[in-house]
């Protein structure tokens, strides 16, 4: 496909940033556009598995805290309804209610497992936000039993939010290859490092498992040579 046709279907504003970063070389801009997609693609399985691992370890910790594997249903009228959460519009409670509604609309039976599976990544990362964290006794800090002693809720929250924001960029087809108008994958490298470090603080075996499917560095190296 020639550059003009790609520009027509992708849009000029979206491609202009690639063109500028490539010194107005249309051939390089098109290669960078494709390379950015491949880098984003390489993050999909890594982000997907991280989200699954993180979701489940959060669930285990909160289940233990409330001594109830169905906490995600029971706590709609518990901590999720605490008046202090009015400023966040009872985000967790509404997320659960919406999940229940979606399950019923599909003709399914509402179970804790199905509701857990329906929740977005932000549902789980928000458990590290101060207003939720204190209402569950900070129990989610125990998701990371091997973390250094100086790593606190605030640091974990910052890293989780960075991963979440990067994930959203990829899932919404936003480029991950720039710093300003310069080709730069530093942010992508940082997020990958965050993922691996957080997993190592959960269980080092998760790191080994993830590395078997990780092609991120290869795709970034290819893109960096454009």
N, C-alpha and C positions, 0 to 999 in steps of 0.2 A: 504494500500500500504506500502510495506517495504521501509526502508530508501534507499537501493541501487537503487530501481526502481525510487523513487522520485528524487534521485541525477542524474540519467540518463536523466530524462525528464526536470528537472529544471536546471541542470548543477552543476558540483562540485564547481566552483568558487562562484556561487551565494549562495549555501548552506553552504560553509565553514565558512562564517561569523556567521551564526546561530549556527553552531557546536562549534566554538570557544567561543561564548558568553555563551553557555550551558555547558562549561567544558568538551567538547568532548562527551557529552551524545547524542547519535543519537535519542533516543526517545524524549528527551526534545527539541532537535533542530527541529525535525519535528513538535512538538506541537507549538513551537515558530513561525515557518514558517506559520502555519495555523492561529495562533493568530494575527500575523502581518497583514495577509490578512483581517481578520475580523475587525481589527482596521481601516485599510484603507477603507474597505467597509462602516464602520459607518460614515466616513467623507464625503462620496459621496453626500448624500442629503443635508448635511450642507453646503458644498462647492458649490453645485449646486444652492441652494437658495440664498446664499450670492452673488454669481456671478450675478444672475438675478436681485436681489434687487439693487446691486451696479451699474450694467449696466444701469438700467432704471433711477436711480436718477442722474447719470452722464448725460444721454441723456436729462433729463428734464432741468438740469442747463445750459447745453450748448445751448439747444434750446432757452431758455429764453435769454441767452446772445446775440445770433444772431437774436433773434425774428424770428426764422425760424425752424419749426419742421423738415424740410428737410435739415438741416445744414450738415448732414453727406455726402450728395451729393453735395450741393452747395459749401462747403468749400474745395472741392478738388482743386479748383482754387483760394481759399482764403488762410486762414492761413496754410493749409496743404502743400501749395506750397511755403511757405516763404523760401527765400534763406538760412536762418539760419539753416534750417532743412536738408541741404545737407549732413551734417556729419552723420545723422541718416538714410540717404538714403530715406528720405521722407516716413518713416515707415507708418504713418497713411494713407497718400494718396495711397500708394501701397496696403495697406490692403483693402481699399475701392474698388479700381480698381479690385483687385483679387476677391472680393466678388461679384462684378457686373458680372465679367466673369463667375464665378461659377453658379450664378443664371441663366444667359442666356443659359449656356450649358445644364442646366436641363430643359430648355424650359419655364422658369418662366419670369415674368415681374419684372423688377428692381423697387423696391420701397425703401424708406428710412427704413421702418419697417423691410424688409427682409435683408437689408444690416446691420442694427443694430444687428439683430439676428445672422448673420454670423460671427460677430467679436469675436475674442478670448478675454479671460480675460485680456491678456497683452495689448490689444488695449486700454481698459478703464483705467487700472492702469497707462499706459504711459502718460495719461493726467495730472498726478501729477509729471511727470519728468519736470525739470526746463525749458527745451527748448520748450515744448508744453504748459506748465502751463502759462508762461508769455504771450504767443500769444493769449490766450483766457481770458486774464485779471484775471487769478487766480480764475475764477468763480466756479470751481469744489470744492473749499474749502467749499462752501455753501451746499455741499452734506451732511455735518456734522453739522447741526445747533445747536446741543446740546453738542458739544465737549467742553472740558475745554479751557479757553482762551489761555493757554500756548501751546496747541497742534497746531503746524504749518504744513506747507506743507511738510517739510523734515521728520517730525515724521510720518505723515500719509503715505508718500511715502515709508518709511522704513517698516511700518507694512503691507501695501498692497503688497509690493514685497516679504515679508516673507510668506504671505499667498499664493501668486502666485507660489513661488518656492516650497512650500510644496505641493500645488495642483499638480504641475508638477511631483513631486516625486511619488505621488499616481497614477496619470494617466499613468505614465511610469513604473509602477510596481516596484518601488524602495522601499526598506524597510524604515519604519518610527519608528523602535523600538530600535535604537542604538544611543549611544554616543561613538564613537570609536568602540571598540569591546565589549562594555558593554551594557546590556539590559537597556534601558533608554527611557522613553516616555516624558521626559521634553519638548522636542521640539514640540511634538504633543500637549501637554497641553498648551504651549505658543501660538501656532497658534489658538487653539480653543478660548483662552482668547482674542486674537486679534480680531477674528471674532465677538465675542459677544460684545466686547467693541466698535468696529466700528459701529455695528448695533445699539447699544444703543445711539450712537451719531447721528444716522440718525432718528430713531423712536423706542422708547422702545417697541412698539407693535410687532416689528419684532423679538425682542428677545423672547418674549412670544410665538410667532408662531413657532420659530425654536426649542425651547425647547421641543415641543410636539413630535418631530420626532428624537431628538438627543439621540443616544445610545453610544456616544463616551466614556464617563467615565466608563460605564459598561464594554465595551470591553477592555479598557485599564486595568481595575482592574483584569479582568480574565487573561489577558496576563501577568500581573505583578506577578501573583502567580505561574507561571511556574518555 
